[in-house]
Structures are given as structure tokens and as C-alpha cells.
Amino acid sequence: MAADPKPDLFSSLPSSWSNGVTRDGRIFFINEEAKSTTWLHPVTGEAVITGHRKTQDLPTGWEEGYTFEGARCFIK
């Protein structure tokens, strides 16, 4: 199961880790020490939900999205 992006997910990264965002809004994690990347959070082991998606619980014409910082937003 993927985790919703929350600020504590980014502040809880180990010291040699940082995060990046792809052009389509997907968050990935960078291990500077090992020179590697992963879609999974290094502490929780879960992927972070990012990008835009349409959900049935939103009004017509609205989409859910996430900012580069991982904050949830809604787009019309």
C-alpha cells in the first residue's frame, strides 16, 4: 500500500537521503552515499502517492494532485 505524502515523511529521512520529484509529480528517494534511487521511502518501505488523479468522491471536473513538496491539493 502506498503512503500519502506528509511533511514528516520527508523530515524523517536518514542523513544520507534526500527526495526528488519526476516531471509527472512522482516522488522518489535518493541515497547520496550509495549513489542510488528508489520509489520506496527508506524508513517506511512504502511508495508515496503523487501526481494527479481523478477520484469518484471529487466533484466533476476536479482532480487531486500533490505539490513538489508533497502537499495535497485539488485542481480544476
NORZIKA-V158199 format. One record per backbone hydrogen bond with DSSP energy under -0.5 kcal/mol. NH is the residue of the N-H (numbers start at 1). CO is the residue of the C=O. Records with the same first field share a line. If there is no record, write none. Layout:
NH = CO ; CO
//
This chain:
3 = 47
5 = 49
9 = 6
10 = 6 ; 7
11 = 7
12 = 8
13 = 10
17 = 14
18 = 30
20 = 28
22 = 26
25 = 22
28 = 20
29 = 38
30 = 18
31 = 36
32 = 16 ; 30
33 = 16
35 = 31
36 = 31
38 = 29
41 = 46
45 = 41
48 = 39
49 = 3
51 = 25
53 = 64
58 = 55
62 = 59
63 = 75
64 = 53
65 = 73
67 = 71
70 = 67
73 = 65
75 = 63
//
